């Protein structure tokens, strides 16, 4: 294995590509010494890279001639655009030339490329997209937030397992409390999916605490919240919208009167701290858990700071051997998981394109 960790960055993904990706990569290389491969149309990426001082930084460019658009289907991105920046980035991991991928491009295509190129971890049927949300104490990990809109009970149980491992490895929780998102804490609540998943999780080899409600995401009472991708994506978008709306309403309220403006000036440090805590750019990207490698999915409109932090998260996931921990935990469950099937992976990619 290489002596250093190398992160492949999809330089053509996202609304602000390649400028945000290049600037974020340069910042990550300078601040943390991360080795980076920028993947994309070489001429454009090198032109952008020339705008920055890169002396002493380990940054290279790897050409990929095609770009996956935000409206391209996942199946087309994987099967037809074989020279796309996102697929080439995952190929670099498969070939051992990189250890992780960061992309702000089409999230469905990123997930599909990760599954198709790197395959799934044995024992995981559905990779999940996780996200870190701030709470009153520290952070809550929520998964899935959009990768799997239609789930079966055992998928939620696998998400819980992955969430427990990631929370311990990356967020530093010794025994994270894992909850199943429902419309009430009573076992009589929920639907068929959550009730069956609850039965599977009762004997889980980690700290499963049962049903939790939406408010529990933010009060710090639970560390990992599990749900299907449809519910999780709604939770994510509502949370982001609420944070933005609160910040705007506070600015408007302080700007209405003279004394309110003075109060705003005095409270400015507190508002900066609040903004930093709820800003997704501080967390960088959403880890794609369950593939045989490390992938980070970023917002399409990610800023350079978000890209920089996503690269840091990808580096930390590799350094702390999250996948090795997950494989060990799967073995502890006593499961006899089926081997990954090409046909099943192809079917799953087909679902992502719908």
SVG drawing of the C-alpha trace seen along z (x, -y; Angstrom):
<svg xmlns="http://www.w3.org/2000/svg" viewBox="-50 -54 58 72">
<polyline fill="none" stroke="black" stroke-width="0.4" points="0.0,0.0 1.1,-3.5 2.7,-5.4 0.5,-8.4 -3.3,-8.9 -4.3,-10.2 -7.7,-11.8 -9.1,-11.9 -11.3,-15.0 -13.9,-15.1 -12.9,-18.5 -15.8,-18.8 -18.7,-18.0 -20.7,-20.7 -22.2,-24.1 -18.9,-26.0 -16.5,-23.5 -13.6,-23.5 -12.9,-26.7 -14.4,-25.6 -12.9,-22.1 -9.4,-23.4 -9.4,-26.1 -10.7,-23.7 -8.1,-21.1 -5.2,-23.6 -6.5,-24.7 -6.7,-21.1 -3.2,-20.2 -1.8,-23.4 -3.5,-23.0 -3.4,-19.3 -0.7,-18.1 -3.2,-15.9 -2.1,-14.4 -4.6,-15.1 -5.4,-14.1 -7.7,-16.5 -9.7,-14.5 -11.3,-16.2 -10.6,-17.9 -6.9,-18.5 -6.7,-21.8 -9.4,-23.5 -8.2,-22.1 -4.6,-23.1 -5.7,-26.6 -7.6,-26.9 -4.7,-25.4 -2.3,-28.0 -4.2,-30.7 -2.9,-29.3 0.4,-28.9 1.1,-25.2 4.7,-25.1 5.5,-22.3 2.0,-20.8 1.3,-17.3 -1.3,-18.0 -1.5,-16.3 -4.1,-16.4 -5.5,-13.3 -7.4,-13.8 -11.0,-12.6 -12.7,-13.8 -16.4,-13.5 -18.6,-15.2 -21.7,-13.9 -24.4,-16.6 -26.8,-17.1 -29.7,-15.8 -27.9,-12.8 -29.3,-9.4 -27.2,-7.4 -27.2,-4.4 -26.1,-6.6 -23.3,-8.1 -21.9,-4.7 -22.5,-2.7 -22.2,-5.3 -19.8,-7.9 -16.9,-5.6 -14.4,-8.5 -16.4,-10.8 -14.5,-12.5 -16.5,-10.7 -16.1,-7.3 -12.4,-7.8 -11.9,-9.1 -13.4,-5.8 -11.3,-3.8 -8.2,-5.4 -9.2,-4.0 -9.9,-0.6 -6.4,-0.6 -4.8,-1.6 -3.7,-5.0 -6.0,-6.8 -7.6,-6.0 -10.8,-8.1 -13.1,-10.1 -14.7,-13.5 -17.4,-14.8 -19.9,-17.7 -21.5,-16.3 -24.6,-14.3 -25.2,-12.4 -27.1,-9.5 -24.3,-9.1 -21.6,-9.3 -23.4,-6.5 -23.9,-4.4 -20.2,-4.8 -19.1,-3.9 -21.2,-0.7 -20.4,0.2 -16.6,-0.3 -15.7,0.5 -18.7,2.8 -20.4,3.1 -18.9,4.3 -19.9,8.0 -22.9,8.0 -24.2,4.6 -27.1,4.7 -27.6,0.9 -24.9,-1.7 -26.2,-4.8 -25.6,-8.5 -25.0,-9.8 -24.9,-13.4 -23.7,-15.2 -26.1,-17.6 -25.4,-19.9 -27.2,-19.3 -27.2,-21.1 -24.3,-19.0 -22.2,-18.1 -23.4,-16.2 -26.0,-13.7 -25.3,-11.4 -28.4,-10.8 -28.7,-8.1 -29.9,-7.4 -30.5,-11.0 -31.3,-10.2 -29.6,-7.2 -32.4,-4.7 -36.0,-6.0 -37.6,-2.5 -36.1,-0.3 -36.7,3.0 -36.3,3.6 -32.9,5.2 -31.7,2.2 -32.4,0.0 -30.7,2.4 -27.6,2.3 -27.8,-1.6 -27.8,-1.4 -24.7,0.8 -22.8,-1.6 -23.9,-4.6 -22.7,-3.1 -19.2,-2.4 -18.8,-5.8 -20.0,-7.6 -17.4,-5.8 -14.5,-6.1 -15.0,-9.7 -17.2,-11.5 -15.4,-9.9 -18.5,-8.5 -17.5,-5.5 -21.0,-3.9 -23.2,-6.0 -27.0,-5.9 -28.6,-4.7 -32.3,-5.5 -34.9,-4.6 -36.8,-7.7 -40.6,-7.4 -43.7,-9.4 -43.5,-8.7 -41.4,-6.9 -44.0,-4.2 -43.5,-0.8 -47.1,-1.0 -46.2,-3.9 -44.5,-3.9 -45.4,-1.9 -44.7,1.6 -41.2,0.7 -40.1,-0.8 -41.9,1.8 -40.2,4.7 -36.8,2.9 -37.3,2.3 -37.7,6.0 -34.4,6.7 -32.5,4.0 -33.6,5.0 -30.8,7.6 -28.2,5.5 -24.6,5.6 -24.6,1.9 -26.4,-0.7 -29.9,-0.7 -32.3,-2.9 -35.5,-2.3 -37.8,-4.8 -36.8,-8.5 -38.8,-11.5 -37.8,-14.4 -37.0,-16.7 -34.4,-14.2 -32.1,-15.0 -31.2,-18.3 -31.4,-17.9 -28.4,-15.7 -30.2,-12.8 -29.3,-10.4 -26.1,-10.1 -27.2,-8.2 -30.7,-8.5 -31.7,-5.9 -34.5,-6.2 -35.2,-5.5 -33.8,-7.8 -37.1,-9.5 -37.7,-10.6 -34.0,-11.4 -33.8,-13.6 -36.9,-15.5 -35.3,-15.9 -32.1,-17.2 -33.7,-19.7 -36.1,-21.0 -33.2,-21.4 -31.1,-23.3 -34.0,-25.5 -34.8,-26.2 -31.3,-27.2 -31.1,-29.6 -34.6,-31.1 -33.7,-31.5 -30.5,-33.4 -32.3,-35.7 -35.2,-36.4 -32.7,-37.2 -30.9,-39.7 -34.2,-41.3 -35.3,-41.6 -32.1,-43.3 -32.2,-45.6 -35.6,-47.1 -34.7,-49.6 -31.6,-51.6 -31.2,-50.0 -31.7,-46.6 -28.8,-47.3 -26.7,-48.1 -27.7,-44.9 -26.8,-43.0 -23.3,-44.5 -22.9,-43.4 -24.2,-39.9 -22.2,-39.5 -19.7,-37.0 -22.6,-34.8 -24.2,-35.0 -20.9,-34.0 -20.6,-31.0 -24.3,-30.1 -23.7,-30.4 -20.5,-28.2 -22.4,-25.5 -25.2,-25.2 -23.2,-25.8 -23.0,-22.5 -19.6,-23.7 -18.1,-23.0 -18.9,-19.3 -17.8,-19.2 -19.5,-16.2 -21.8,-13.3 -20.0,-10.0 -21.1,-7.2 -21.1,-4.2 -21.1,-0.6 -18.9,-0.6 -15.4,1.1 -13.7,-2.3 -14.2,-5.8 -16.5,-8.4 -17.7,-11.8 -20.7,-13.4 -20.9,-17.2 -23.6,-19.8 -23.7,-20.8 -23.2,-24.4 -20.3,-23.6 -17.9,-26.4 -14.1,-25.9 -14.3,-25.6 -16.8,-22.8 -14.6,-20.9 -11.6,-21.4 -13.5,-20.0 -14.8,-17.1 -11.3,-16.2 -10.3,-16.3 -13.2,-14.0 -12.3,-11.6 -8.7,-11.5 -9.8,-10.9 -12.1,-8.0 -9.2,-6.2 -6.7,-7.0 -9.1,-5.7 -9.9,-2.6 -13.7,-3.0 -14.3,-0.2 -12.1,2.2 -14.1,1.5 -17.3,2.0 -16.2,5.4 -15.2,6.5 -18.5,5.4 -20.4,7.3 -18.5,10.5 -19.4,9.9 -23.1,10.0 -22.7,13.7 -24.3,13.1 -23.4,15.2 -23.8,12.5 -24.2,13.4 -21.4,12.5 -21.9,9.3 -23.7,10.1 -23.1,8.2 -26.7,8.6 -28.0,7.1 -25.6,4.2 -26.8,3.5 -30.4,3.6 -29.7,1.2 -28.0,-1.2 -31.1,-1.0 -33.2,-2.0 -31.0,-5.0 -31.7,-6.2 -35.5,-6.3"/>
</svg>
